[in-house]
Amino acid sequence: MQKQYIYPQNMRTQAKLWFWNLKDVIILAIALTISVASWAKLGFILPAALTLGYAFLSIRMDEYSVLDFIRRAWRYFVSTQQYFDWKEREDG
């Protein structure tokens, strides 16, 4: 019997599970565990709300997520210096 292997077209893509990257799933699992423990023991719901917010923002559609857009916008507008090079045109 001959085995057939199916590979993705782009071998550099990240591993995905449902709508999230595997890294995001691990972060969500850890955060959800902490959230449930803090909600059950302390009645503190803020970690659960933050976890659900992160889960929503990290959903990937076509290799992009809202969280990626927010990170790039933050980097562009706040954290990195914009450099502009002004030169006079030679043609007149």
N, C-alpha and C positions, 0 to 999 in steps of 0.2 A: 504494500500500500504506500503510495507516494504522499508525503506531507505537503501541504500548501501553506505558505506563510504570507500573511497580509501585513504590509508595512504602510505607514502613512507616507504621503508623497514628500513631505518635508520632514526629514529626520531630526531637525533642530527644534521642533516644536516641544513645548513643555507638556508634561503629563497632566491630563485633565480627568476630573471625576465630576460628572454631571455638568454644572455650569461654572465650576471653579477649578483653578489650578490645584495641583496636589499640595503645594505649599500653603495655599489659602485654606484648604480643607483641614490641614493639620493645625493651623493657627485657630481656625474656628472650633475645632474639637477641644483644644486646650482652653480657649476662652469660654466656651459653653460649659465646660466642667467647672471652671472657677465661678461662672455666673450662677449656675444652679446651686453650687455649694453656698455662695454668699446670700442667695435669695432664700434658701431653705434655713440656714442657720441664723442669719442676721436680719432677714427681711429687707435687704438692700437690693433694689431692682436696677440700679444704674448700670452695673456691669452687663446685665442681660440686654438692656437697651443698646449699649455700645456694641455688643456682640452682634445683635440683629442689624444694627446700622452698618457695621463692617461687612456682614454677610451680603447685604443688599448692594453696597457699593463695589464689592469685589466680584460680582457676577460678570462673567465674560461672554460676550457675543462677538463673533468674528475677530477674536484675538484682542479685543479692546474692552476695557472696563471703565466705569465712571471714576474709580479710584486712580487709575492711571492718568486720566485726564486732569483730575484735581492735582495730582503730584506734578505733572508737567506745567500746569498753570501756575502753581506755587513757585516752581523753579524759575519760570520765565518772569513772573511779575515781582517776586519778593526776594528769593535767595541768591540768584546769580546776577552779576553785574552785566548790564547791557553795554555793548561796545559799538560805537558808531564811528565810522571813518569818513570824514567829509573831505572831498577833493573837488577842485574846480575842473570842469570839463574842458578838454583840449580843443574841441571842435567849435568853440565860439561862445 
